[in-house]
Each structure stands twice: as structure tokens, then as C-alpha cells.
Amino acid sequence: MEFRIIKTPSQGTLDILMRRKGTPASQRPESIDAVGLVQGRLIEMVVAADIAEKTVGVTVEDIRGSCPQNMIMLAIFGDTASVESALRAIREDAEGSKYNADG
């Protein structure tokens, strides 16, 4: 998996993500101080979404690739501390699953 965080994203960056997210563009997260991006295989993205959704203060959206049915990236919106916390939890789970295939 690959991880990136954008602190104080520009309006143009937010517009790109809003156009490509899985839910209608009218449903924009309220507070966006940071965006965490996680990219990987579908199974990893489903697990990552579950972990991130359990983090207080974030909204998770699937970001569509070139084929609308393919979810290969997640955007995690929220305040910087919450987004960092979600990314840290996902990364820790991914590192742990390397050694434990039963997760």
C-alpha cells in the first residue's frame, strides 16, 4: 500500500477528489483540514476503509480509477490529527498483516 497526506489541500485538489469520489459530489465532507490518500489492492482498501471509519473525526470516500467499478484509492478527509491517526492505524494493521495472514 502507498500512503500520502495533504495538509491544507488547495481548492483545485479538493475539486478533483470530489469529482472522482464514489458518492454524489453534493455530499462534501464538512471540515477538510487534511486529506489522507491510501492506494492499494481492493482487499486492502476495504480493510483500510473499515479501520479509518473507526477513527473519530474523519470521513472516508472511495476514489474511482479509470474504470468506475474499480476502487483502488481511499481519501480520508478531516482535521490533520484525525487523518494522521487513521493513516497510522492503517499502516500498523498492514505491517501486522504481513506476519499474520489470518488478520
Biopython code that builds the backbone (N, CA, C, O; Angstrom):
import numpy as np
from Bio.PDB.StructureBuilder import StructureBuilder

atoms = [
    (1, "MET", "N", (0.834, -1.178, 0.000)),
    (1, "MET", "CA", (0.000, 0.000, 0.000)),
    (1, "MET", "C", (0.880, 1.242, 0.000)),
    (1, "MET", "O", (2.005, 1.236, 0.500)),
    (2, "GLU", "N", (0.339, 2.288, -0.567)),
    (2, "GLU", "CA", (1.011, 3.576, -0.569)),
    (2, "GLU", "C", (0.177, 4.563, 0.239)),
    (2, "GLU", "O", (-1.053, 4.514, 0.215)),
    (3, "PHE", "N", (0.858, 5.463, 0.958)),
    (3, "PHE", "CA", (0.205, 6.428, 1.826)),
    (3, "PHE", "C", (0.740, 7.818, 1.543)),
    (3, "PHE", "O", (1.942, 7.996, 1.350)),
    (4, "ARG", "N", (-0.141, 8.800, 1.517)),
    (4, "ARG", "CA", (0.259, 10.212, 1.418)),
    (4, "ARG", "C", (-0.743, 11.038, 2.204)),
    (4, "ARG", "O", (-1.895, 10.639, 2.374)),
    (5, "ILE", "N", (-0.300, 12.182, 2.679)),
    (5, "ILE", "CA", (-1.208, 13.118, 3.345)),
    (5, "ILE", "C", (-1.015, 14.491, 2.723)),
    (5, "ILE", "O", (0.107, 14.909, 2.437)),
    (6, "ILE", "N", (-2.118, 15.178, 2.519)),
    (6, "ILE", "CA", (-2.088, 16.551, 2.023)),
    (6, "ILE", "C", (-2.670, 17.420, 3.139)),
    (6, "ILE", "O", (-3.850, 17.314, 3.474)),
    (7, "LYS", "N", (-1.834, 18.270, 3.701)),
    (7, "LYS", "CA", (-2.296, 19.188, 4.746)),
    (7, "LYS", "C", (-2.730, 20.479, 4.071)),
    (7, "LYS", "O", (-2.053, 20.973, 3.169)),
    (8, "THR", "N", (-3.849, 21.022, 4.504)),
    (8, "THR", "CA", (-4.482, 22.195, 3.908)),
    (8, "THR", "C", (-4.522, 22.092, 2.379)),
    (8, "THR", "O", (-3.864, 22.863, 1.680)),
    (9, "PRO", "N", (-5.302, 21.131, 1.868)),
    (9, "PRO", "CA", (-5.373, 20.933, 0.414)),
    (9, "PRO", "C", (-5.955, 22.153, -0.293)),
    (9, "PRO", "O", (-6.808, 22.857, 0.247)),
    (10, "SER", "N", (-5.475, 22.384, -1.512)),
    (10, "SER", "CA", (-5.980, 23.501, -2.311)),
    (10, "SER", "C", (-7.395, 23.200, -2.792)),
    (10, "SER", "O", (-7.822, 22.046, -2.804)),
    (11, "GLN", "N", (-8.108, 24.230, -3.184)),
    (11, "GLN", "CA", (-9.467, 24.060, -3.695)),
    (11, "GLN", "C", (-9.456, 23.182, -4.951)),
    (11, "GLN", "O", (-10.351, 22.358, -5.136)),
    (12, "GLY", "N", (-8.459, 23.353, -5.805)),
    (12, "GLY", "CA", (-8.365, 22.534, -7.015)),
    (12, "GLY", "C", (-8.196, 21.057, -6.699)),
    (12, "GLY", "O", (-8.797, 20.207, -7.354)),
    (13, "THR", "N", (-7.383, 20.750, -5.702)),
    (13, "THR", "CA", (-7.189, 19.360, -5.288)),
    (13, "THR", "C", (-8.488, 18.781, -4.747)),
    (13, "THR", "O", (-8.853, 17.651, -5.074)),
    (14, "LEU", "N", (-9.178, 19.545, -3.927)),
    (14, "LEU", "CA", (-10.464, 19.083, -3.395)),
    (14, "LEU", "C", (-11.480, 18.872, -4.517)),
    (14, "LEU", "O", (-12.257, 17.917, -4.482)),
    (15, "ASP", "N", (-11.474, 19.757, -5.508)),
    (15, "ASP", "CA", (-12.391, 19.609, -6.647)),
    (15, "ASP", "C", (-12.121, 18.310, -7.404)),
    (15, "ASP", "O", (-13.063, 17.616, -7.788)),
    (16, "ILE", "N", (-10.857, 17.974, -7.621)),
    (16, "ILE", "CA", (-10.500, 16.721, -8.301)),
    (16, "ILE", "C", (-11.052, 15.533, -7.516)),
    (16, "ILE", "O", (-11.687, 14.649, -8.091)),
    (17, "LEU", "N", (-10.815, 15.512, -6.217)),
    (17, "LEU", "CA", (-11.273, 14.400, -5.389)),
    (17, "LEU", "C", (-12.793, 14.317, -5.344)),
    (17, "LEU", "O", (-13.354, 13.222, -5.373)),
    (18, "MET", "N", (-13.460, 15.455, -5.275)),
    (18, "MET", "CA", (-14.927, 15.455, -5.220)),
    (18, "MET", "C", (-15.529, 14.913, -6.517)),
    (18, "MET", "O", (-16.557, 14.238, -6.488)),
    (19, "ARG", "N", (-14.895, 15.206, -7.650)),
    (19, "ARG", "CA", (-15.398, 14.691, -8.931)),
    (19, "ARG", "C", (-15.214, 13.186, -9.049)),
    (19, "ARG", "O", (-15.994, 12.526, -9.735)),
    (20, "ARG", "N", (-14.201, 12.632, -8.397)),
    (20, "ARG", "CA", (-13.868, 11.222, -8.568)),
    (20, "ARG", "C", (-14.355, 10.332, -7.428)),
    (20, "ARG", "O", (-14.162, 9.117, -7.471)),
    (21, "LYS", "N", (-14.980, 10.917, -6.413)),
    (21, "LYS", "CA", (-15.397, 10.086, -5.273)),
    (21, "LYS", "C", (-16.642, 9.281, -5.596)),
    (21, "LYS", "O", (-17.405, 9.621, -6.500)),
    (22, "GLY", "N", (-16.835, 8.206, -4.838)),
    (22, "GLY", "CA", (-17.905, 7.261, -5.113)),
    (22, "GLY", "C", (-19.304, 7.753, -4.802)),
    (22, "GLY", "O", (-20.264, 7.277, -5.409)),
    (23, "THR", "N", (-19.455, 8.699, -3.868)),
    (23, "THR", "CA", (-20.782, 9.225, -3.549)),
    (23, "THR", "C", (-21.012, 10.509, -4.343)),
    (23, "THR", "O", (-20.056, 11.113, -4.830)),
    (24, "PRO", "N", (-22.260, 10.928, -4.475)),
    (24, "PRO", "CA", (-22.539, 12.143, -5.251)),
    (24, "PRO", "C", (-21.732, 13.351, -4.765)),
    (24, "PRO", "O", (-21.476, 13.508, -3.572)),
    (25, "ALA", "N", (-21.344, 14.189, -5.713)),
    (25, "ALA", "CA", (-20.498, 15.345, -5.401)),
    (25, "ALA", "C", (-21.162, 16.303, -4.418)),
    (25, "ALA", "O", (-20.469, 17.068, -3.747)),
    (26, "SER", "N", (-22.489, 16.276, -4.319)),
    (26, "SER", "CA", (-23.181, 17.186, -3.404)),
    (26, "SER", "C", (-22.925, 16.831, -1.940)),
    (26, "SER", "O", (-23.141, 17.666, -1.062)),
    (27, "GLN", "N", (-22.480, 15.635, -1.668)),
    (27, "GLN", "CA", (-22.202, 15.204, -0.297)),
    (27, "GLN", "C", (-20.734, 15.448, 0.041)),
    (27, "GLN", "O", (-19.942, 14.507, 0.094)),
    (28, "ARG", "N", (-20.380, 16.677, 0.264)),
    (28, "ARG", "CA", (-18.999, 17.052, 0.552)),
    (28, "ARG", "C", (-18.769, 17.026, 2.064)),
    (28, "ARG", "O", (-19.583, 17.556, 2.820)),
    (29, "PRO", "N", (-17.659, 16.411, 2.516)),
    (29, "PRO", "CA", (-17.373, 16.430, 3.953)),
    (29, "PRO", "C", (-17.319, 17.872, 4.476)),
    (29, "PRO", "O", (-16.885, 18.780, 3.768)),
    (30, "GLU", "N", (-17.760, 18.067, 5.711)),
    (30, "GLU", "CA", (-17.864, 19.414, 6.274)),
    (30, "GLU", "C", (-16.512, 20.073, 6.518)),
    (30, "GLU", "O", (-16.255, 21.160, 5.999)),
    (31, "SER", "N", (-15.660, 19.443, 7.286)),
    (31, "SER", "CA", (-14.384, 20.037, 7.663)),
    (31, "SER", "C", (-13.246, 19.262, 7.000)),
    (31, "SER", "O", (-13.072, 18.066, 7.233)),
    (32, "ILE", "N", (-12.478, 19.966, 6.172)),
    (32, "ILE", "CA", (-11.362, 19.310, 5.489)),
    (32, "ILE", "C", (-10.095, 20.132, 5.719)),
    (32, "ILE", "O", (-9.796, 21.062, 4.969)),
    (33, "ASP", "N", (-9.359, 19.773, 6.767)),
    (33, "ASP", "CA", (-8.064, 20.408, 7.024)),
    (33, "ASP", "C", (-6.934, 19.604, 6.398)),
    (33, "ASP", "O", (-5.855, 20.129, 6.123)),
    (34, "ALA", "N", (-7.206, 18.300, 6.173)),
    (34, "ALA", "CA", (-6.207, 17.410, 5.595)),
    (34, "ALA", "C", (-6.916, 16.286, 4.845)),
    (34, "ALA", "O", (-8.071, 15.956, 5.114)),
    (35, "VAL", "N", (-6.184, 15.716, 3.899)),
    (35, "VAL", "CA", (-6.680, 14.559, 3.152)),
    (35, "VAL", "C", (-5.595, 13.496, 3.186)),
    (35, "VAL", "O", (-4.457, 13.740, 2.786)),
    (36, "GLY", "N", (-5.960, 12.313, 3.667)),
    (36, "GLY", "CA", (-5.054, 11.174, 3.612)),
    (36, "GLY", "C", (-5.417, 10.345, 2.400)),
    (36, "GLY", "O", (-6.595, 10.083, 2.156)),
    (37, "LEU", "N", (-4.430, 9.933, 1.646)),
    (37, "LEU", "CA", (-4.656, 9.099, 0.471)),
    (37, "LEU", "C", (-4.002, 7.749, 0.695)),
    (37, "LEU", "O", (-2.839, 7.664, 1.089)),
    (38, "VAL", "N", (-4.762, 6.694, 0.439)),
    (38, "VAL", "CA", (-4.268, 5.331, 0.590)),
    (38, "VAL", "C", (-4.584, 4.608, -0.708)),
    (38, "VAL", "O", (-5.726, 4.615, -1.167)),
    (39, "GLN", "N", (-3.580, 3.990, -1.296)),
    (39, "GLN", "CA", (-3.777, 3.287, -2.558)),
    (39, "GLN", "C", (-3.250, 1.863, -2.427)),
    (39, "GLN", "O", (-2.201, 1.629, -1.826)),
    (40, "GLY", "N", (-3.990, 0.919, -2.997)),
    (40, "GLY", "CA", (-3.563, -0.473, -2.955)),
    (40, "GLY", "C", (-4.569, -1.388, -3.616)),
    (40, "GLY", "O", (-5.407, -0.954, -4.407)),
    (41, "ARG", "N", (-4.470, -2.662, -3.278)),
    (41, "ARG", "CA", (-5.394, -3.658, -3.827)),
    (41, "ARG", "C", (-6.760, -3.515, -3.168)),
    (41, "ARG", "O", (-6.873, -2.969, -2.071)),
    (42, "LEU", "N", (-7.785, -4.003, -3.835)),
    (42, "LEU", "CA", (-9.148, -3.852, -3.354)),
    (42, "LEU", "C", (-9.317, -4.398, -1.937)),
    (42, "LEU", "O", (-9.930, -3.740, -1.096)),
    (43, "ILE", "N", (-8.789, -5.579, -1.662)),
    (43, "ILE", "CA", (-8.936, -6.167, -0.327)),
    (43, "ILE", "C", (-8.302, -5.264, 0.730)),
    (43, "ILE", "O", (-8.844, -5.115, 1.825)),
    (44, "GLU", "N", (-7.167, -4.668, 0.409)),
    (44, "GLU", "CA", (-6.501, -3.754, 1.336)),
    (44, "GLU", "C", (-7.328, -2.485, 1.550)),
    (44, "GLU", "O", (-7.382, -1.949, 2.656)),
    (45, "MET", "N", (-7.963, -2.017, 0.492)),
    (45, "MET", "CA", (-8.753, -0.788, 0.591)),
    (45, "MET", "C", (-10.007, -0.984, 1.431)),
    (45, "MET", "O", (-10.417, -0.074, 2.150)),
    (46, "VAL", "N", (-10.616, -2.153, 1.350)),
    (46, "VAL", "CA", (-11.802, -2.427, 2.168)),
    (46, "VAL", "C", (-11.414, -2.467, 3.649)),
    (46, "VAL", "O", (-12.098, -1.886, 4.492)),
    (47, "VAL", "N", (-10.325, -3.147, 3.955)),
    (47, "VAL", "CA", (-9.849, -3.205, 5.349)),
    (47, "VAL", "C", (-9.439, -1.809, 5.822)),
    (47, "VAL", "O", (-9.765, -1.408, 6.939)),
    (48, "ALA", "N", (-8.724, -1.070, 4.968)),
    (48, "ALA", "CA", (-8.291, 0.284, 5.330)),
    (48, "ALA", "C", (-9.490, 1.196, 5.582)),
    (48, "ALA", "O", (-9.466, 2.005, 6.510)),
    (49, "ALA", "N", (-10.531, 1.074, 4.770)),
    (49, "ALA", "CA", (-11.736, 1.887, 4.962)),
    (49, "ALA", "C", (-12.374, 1.580, 6.313)),
    (49, "ALA", "O", (-12.810, 2.491, 7.017)),
    (50, "ASP", "N", (-12.430, 0.313, 6.671)),
    (50, "ASP", "CA", (-13.015, -0.081, 7.956)),
    (50, "ASP", "C", (-12.222, 0.509, 9.116)),
    (50, "ASP", "O", (-12.796, 1.034, 10.070)),
    (51, "ILE", "N", (-10.914, 0.420, 9.026)),
    (51, "ILE", "CA", (-10.057, 0.963, 10.090)),
    (51, "ILE", "C", (-10.235, 2.476, 10.188)),
    (51, "ILE", "O", (-10.389, 3.019, 11.282)),
    (52, "ALA", "N", (-10.212, 3.147, 9.052)),
    (52, "ALA", "CA", (-10.327, 4.608, 9.046)),
    (52, "ALA", "C", (-11.690, 5.067, 9.555)),
    (52, "ALA", "O", (-11.779, 6.048, 10.293)),
    (53, "GLU", "N", (-12.756, 4.359, 9.164)),
    (53, "GLU", "CA", (-14.106, 4.727, 9.607)),
    (53, "GLU", "C", (-14.243, 4.658, 11.122)),
    (53, "GLU", "O", (-15.097, 5.334, 11.695)),
    (54, "LYS", "N", (-13.426, 3.861, 11.770)),
    (54, "LYS", "CA", (-13.467, 3.726, 13.224)),
    (54, "LYS", "C", (-12.671, 4.822, 13.928)),
    (54, "LYS", "O", (-12.631, 4.872, 15.157)),
    (55, "THR", "N", (-12.039, 5.698, 13.149)),
    (55, "THR", "CA", (-11.292, 6.831, 13.695)),
    (55, "THR", "C", (-12.239, 8.017, 13.800)),
    (55, "THR", "O", (-12.898, 8.375, 12.824)),
    (56, "VAL", "N", (-12.309, 8.620, 14.963)),
    (56, "VAL", "CA", (-13.202, 9.764, 15.169)),
    (56, "VAL", "C", (-12.703, 10.962, 14.362)),
    (56, "VAL", "O", (-11.506, 11.242, 14.315)),
    (57, "GLY", "N", (-13.640, 11.655, 13.734)),
    (57, "GLY", "CA", (-13.304, 12.915, 13.075)),
    (57, "GLY", "C", (-12.914, 12.805, 11.613)),
    (57, "GLY", "O", (-12.425, 13.778, 11.040)),
    (58, "VAL", "N", (-13.116, 11.639, 10.986)),
    (58, "VAL", "CA", (-12.778, 11.523, 9.569)),
    (58, "VAL", "C", (-13.967, 11.026, 8.760)),
    (58, "VAL", "O", (-14.872, 10.372, 9.277)),
    (59, "THR", "N", (-13.936, 11.353, 7.492)),
    (59, "THR", "CA", (-14.891, 10.845, 6.516)),
    (59, "THR", "C", (-14.086, 10.112, 5.457)),
    (59, "THR", "O", (-13.092, 10.640, 4.959)),
    (60, "VAL", "N", (-14.504, 8.902, 5.109)),
    (60, "VAL", "CA", (-13.775, 8.090, 4.148)),
    (60, "VAL", "C", (-14.579, 8.002, 2.855)),
    (60, "VAL", "O", (-15.783, 7.744, 2.880)),
    (61, "GLU", "N", (-13.912, 8.216, 1.738)),
    (61, "GLU", "CA", (-14.538, 8.113, 0.422)),
    (61, "GLU", "C", (-13.670, 7.249, -0.481)),
    (61, "GLU", "O", (-12.443, 7.334, -0.443)),
    (62, "ASP", "N", (-14.316, 6.415, -1.293)),
    (62, "ASP", "CA", (-13.571, 5.696, -2.304)),
    (62, "ASP", "C", (-13.371, 6.638, -3.487)),
    (62, "ASP", "O", (-14.268, 7.401, -3.848)),
    (63, "ILE", "N", (-12.199, 6.575, -4.076)),
    (63, "ILE", "CA", (-11.858, 7.415, -5.221)),
    (63, "ILE", "C", (-11.756, 6.506, -6.439)),
    (63, "ILE", "O", (-10.974, 5.555, -6.461)),
    (64, "ARG", "N", (-12.552, 6.814, -7.438)),
    (64, "ARG", "CA", (-12.653, 5.969, -8.629)),
    (64, "ARG", "C", (-11.423, 6.096, -9.513)),
    (64, "ARG", "O", (-10.871, 7.181, -9.696)),
    (65, "GLY", "N", (-11.015, 4.964, -10.051)),
    (65, "GLY", "CA", (-9.940, 4.928, -11.030)),
    (65, "GLY", "C", (-10.502, 5.159, -12.419)),
    (65, "GLY", "O", (-11.572, 5.750, -12.566)),
    (66, "SER", "N", (-9.806, 4.708, -13.423)),
    (66, "SER", "CA", (-10.266, 4.925, -14.795)),
    (66, "SER", "C", (-11.494, 4.086, -15.127)),
    (66, "SER", "O", (-12.270, 4.467, -16.003)),
    (67, "CYS", "N", (-11.690, 2.958, -14.454)),
    (67, "CYS", "CA", (-12.906, 2.162, -14.619)),
    (67, "CYS", "C", (-13.770, 2.413, -13.385)),
    (67, "CYS", "O", (-13.306, 2.185, -12.268)),
    (68, "PRO", "N", (-15.007, 2.873, -13.550)),
    (68, "PRO", "CA", (-15.829, 3.247, -12.391)),
    (68, "PRO", "C", (-16.033, 2.135, -11.365)),
    (68, "PRO", "O", (-16.248, 2.429, -10.189)),
    (69, "GLN", "N", (-15.975, 0.883, -11.769)),
    (69, "GLN", "CA", (-16.198, -0.198, -10.824)),
    (69, "GLN", "C", (-14.953, -0.537, -10.000)),
    (69, "GLN", "O", (-15.040, -1.341, -9.071)),
    (70, "ASN", "N", (-13.808, 0.050, -10.313)),
    (70, "ASN", "CA", (-12.579, -0.247, -9.600)),
    (70, "ASN", "C", (-12.296, 0.772, -8.512)),
    (70, "ASN", "O", (-12.109, 1.956, -8.793)),
    (71, "MET", "N", (-12.266, 0.308, -7.264)),
    (71, "MET", "CA", (-11.873, 1.165, -6.151)),
    (71, "MET", "C", (-10.430, 0.813, -5.819)),
    (71, "MET", "O", (-10.147, -0.279, -5.328)),
    (72, "ILE", "N", (-9.526, 1.738, -6.088)),
    (72, "ILE", "CA", (-8.122, 1.465, -5.808)),
    (72, "ILE", "C", (-7.505, 2.480, -4.859)),
    (72, "ILE", "O", (-6.357, 2.327, -4.441)),
    (73, "MET", "N", (-8.271, 3.526, -4.514)),
    (73, "MET", "CA", (-7.730, 4.535, -3.622)),
    (73, "MET", "C", (-8.819, 5.048, -2.693)),
    (73, "MET", "O", (-9.984, 5.162, -3.076)),
    (74, "LEU", "N", (-8.418, 5.354, -1.468)),
    (74, "LEU", "CA", (-9.305, 5.969, -0.493)),
    (74, "LEU", "C", (-8.811, 7.382, -0.215)),
    (74, "LEU", "O", (-7.609, 7.644, -0.199)),
    (75, "ALA", "N", (-9.757, 8.282, 0.003)),
    (75, "ALA", "CA", (-9.443, 9.612, 0.507)),
    (75, "ALA", "C", (-10.063, 9.705, 1.895)),
    (75, "ALA", "O", (-11.246, 9.422, 2.083)),
    (76, "ILE", "N", (-9.255, 10.101, 2.849)),
    (76, "ILE", "CA", (-9.690, 10.224, 4.235)),
    (76, "ILE", "C", (-9.658, 11.709, 4.574)),
    (76, "ILE", "O", (-8.586, 12.305, 4.675)),
    (77, "PHE", "N", (-10.848, 12.309, 4.751)),
    (77, "PHE", "CA", (-10.986, 13.743, 4.983)),
    (77, "PHE", "C", (-11.194, 14.014, 6.461)),
    (77, "PHE", "O", (-11.867, 13.249, 7.151)),
    (78, "GLY", "N", (-10.612, 15.110, 6.950)),
    (78, "GLY", "CA", (-10.846, 15.508, 8.325)),
    (78, "GLY", "C", (-9.808, 16.489, 8.805)),
    (78, "GLY", "O", (-9.081, 17.085, 8.010)),
    (79, "ASP", "N", (-9.741, 16.656, 10.131)),
    (79, "ASP", "CA", (-8.696, 17.515, 10.681)),
    (79, "ASP", "C", (-7.382, 16.743, 10.630)),
    (79, "ASP", "O", (-7.372, 15.514, 10.565)),
    (80, "THR", "N", (-6.288, 17.472, 10.658)),
    (80, "THR", "CA", (-4.968, 16.868, 10.454)),
    (80, "THR", "C", (-4.678, 15.752, 11.449)),
    (80, "THR", "O", (-4.219, 14.683, 11.047)),
    (81, "ALA", "N", (-4.933, 15.969, 12.728)),
    (81, "ALA", "CA", (-4.627, 14.954, 13.746)),
    (81, "ALA", "C", (-5.439, 13.679, 13.518)),
    (81, "ALA", "O", (-4.910, 12.577, 13.672)),
    (82, "SER", "N", (-6.704, 13.814, 13.158)),
    (82, "SER", "CA", (-7.551, 12.637, 12.934)),
    (82, "SER", "C", (-7.112, 11.867, 11.693)),
    (82, "SER", "O", (-7.073, 10.637, 11.706)),
    (83, "VAL", "N", (-6.783, 12.586, 10.623)),
    (83, "VAL", "CA", (-6.319, 11.926, 9.399)),
    (83, "VAL", "C", (-5.002, 11.208, 9.662)),
    (83, "VAL", "O", (-4.822, 10.072, 9.225)),
    (84, "GLU", "N", (-4.087, 11.850, 10.365)),
    (84, "GLU", "CA", (-2.813, 11.206, 10.710)),
    (84, "GLU", "C", (-3.046, 9.962, 11.555)),
    (84, "GLU", "O", (-2.378, 8.946, 11.360)),
    (85, "SER", "N", (-3.982, 10.030, 12.485)),
    (85, "SER", "CA", (-4.304, 8.884, 13.332)),
    (85, "SER", "C", (-4.853, 7.727, 12.500)),
    (85, "SER", "O", (-4.473, 6.575, 12.707)),
    (86, "ALA", "N", (-5.744, 8.035, 11.562)),
    (86, "ALA", "CA", (-6.311, 6.995, 10.700)),
    (86, "ALA", "C", (-5.224, 6.348, 9.844)),
    (86, "ALA", "O", (-5.181, 5.124, 9.724)),
    (87, "LEU", "N", (-4.346, 7.156, 9.250)),
    (87, "LEU", "CA", (-3.271, 6.609, 8.421)),
    (87, "LEU", "C", (-2.325, 5.743, 9.246)),
    (87, "LEU", "O", (-1.881, 4.690, 8.789)),
    (88, "ARG", "N", (-2.019, 6.188, 10.456)),
    (88, "ARG", "CA", (-1.142, 5.414, 11.343)),
    (88, "ARG", "C", (-1.769, 4.056, 11.670)),
    (88, "ARG", "O", (-1.078, 3.037, 11.647)),
    (89, "ALA", "N", (-3.062, 4.032, 11.971)),
    (89, "ALA", "CA", (-3.744, 2.771, 12.295)),
    (89, "ALA", "C", (-3.764, 1.835, 11.086)),
    (89, "ALA", "O", (-3.572, 0.628, 11.234)),
    (90, "ILE", "N", (-3.993, 2.378, 9.905)),
    (90, "ILE", "CA", (-3.985, 1.549, 8.684)),
    (90, "ILE", "C", (-2.599, 0.978, 8.440)),
    (90, "ILE", "O", (-2.453, -0.206, 8.137)),
    (91, "ARG", "N", (-1.589, 1.817, 8.571)),
    (91, "ARG", "CA", (-0.201, 1.375, 8.348)),
    (91, "ARG", "C", (0.188, 0.291, 9.351)),
    (91, "ARG", "O", (0.812, -0.701, 8.973)),
    (92, "GLU", "N", (-0.168, 0.464, 10.613)),
    (92, "GLU", "CA", (0.151, -0.532, 11.644)),
    (92, "GLU", "C", (-0.541, -1.859, 11.351)),
    (92, "GLU", "O", (0.058, -2.922, 11.515)),
    (93, "ASP", "N", (-1.802, -1.801, 10.917)),
    (93, "ASP", "CA", (-2.516, -3.025, 10.566)),
    (93, "ASP", "C", (-1.861, -3.712, 9.369)),
    (93, "ASP", "O", (-1.716, -4.934, 9.355)),
    (94, "ALA", "N", (-1.469, -2.931, 8.372)),
    (94, "ALA", "CA", (-0.836, -3.505, 7.179)),
    (94, "ALA", "C", (0.491, -4.174, 7.534)),
    (94, "ALA", "O", (0.804, -5.251, 7.026)),
    (95, "GLU", "N", (1.257, -3.542, 8.395)),
    (95, "GLU", "CA", (2.527, -4.136, 8.820)),
    (95, "GLU", "C", (2.298, -5.408, 9.621)),
    (95, "GLU", "O", (3.053, -6.369, 9.477)),
    (96, "GLY", "N", (1.270, -5.432, 10.464)),
    (96, "GLY", "CA", (0.951, -6.614, 11.241)),
    (96, "GLY", "C", (0.445, -7.747, 10.386)),
    (96, "GLY", "O", (0.707, -8.911, 10.688)),
    (97, "SER", "N", (-0.283, -7.430, 9.311)),
    (97, "SER", "CA", (-0.832, -8.486, 8.472)),
    (97, "SER", "C", (0.217, -9.171, 7.610)),
    (97, "SER", "O", (-0.030, -10.253, 7.077)),
    (98, "LYS", "N", (1.396, -8.549, 7.468)),
    (98, "LYS", "CA", (2.492, -9.214, 6.747)),
    (98, "LYS", "C", (2.912, -10.480, 7.468)),
    (98, "LYS", "O", (3.353, -11.442, 6.840)),
    (99, "TYR", "N", (2.777, -10.480, 8.787)),
    (99, "TYR", "CA", (3.229, -11.581, 9.594)),
    (99, "TYR", "C", (2.094, -12.513, 10.031)),
    (99, "TYR", "O", (2.339, -13.623, 10.504)),
    (100, "ASN", "N", (0.850, -12.051, 9.866)),
    (100, "ASN", "CA", (-0.301, -12.825, 10.290)),
    (100, "ASN", "C", (-1.359, -12.814, 9.192)),
    (100, "ASN", "O", (-2.161, -11.884, 9.118)),
    (101, "ALA", "N", (-1.370, -13.821, 8.349)),
    (101, "ALA", "CA", (-2.281, -13.872, 7.211)),
    (101, "ALA", "C", (-3.739, -13.991, 7.651)),
    (101, "ALA", "O", (-4.639, -13.714, 6.859)),
    (102, "ASP", "N", (-3.990, -14.395, 8.890)),
    (102, "ASP", "CA", (-5.361, -14.529, 9.371)),
    (102, "ASP", "C", (-5.952, -13.192, 9.809)),
    (102, "ASP", "O", (-7.155, -13.102, 10.055)),
    (103, "GLY", "N", (-5.100, -12.124, 9.913)),
    (103, "GLY", "CA", (-5.526, -10.765, 10.251)),
    (103, "GLY", "C", (-6.385, -10.735, 11.435)),
    (103, "GLY", "O", (-6.827, -9.664, 11.850)),
]
sb = StructureBuilder()
sb.init_structure("model")
sb.init_model(0)
sb.init_chain("A")
sb.init_seg("    ")
for serial, (resi, resn, name, xyz) in enumerate(atoms, 1):
    if name == "N":
        sb.init_residue(resn, " ", resi, " ")
    sb.init_atom(name, np.array(xyz, "f"), 0.0, 1.0, " ", f" {name:<3s}", serial, name[0])
structure = sb.get_structure()
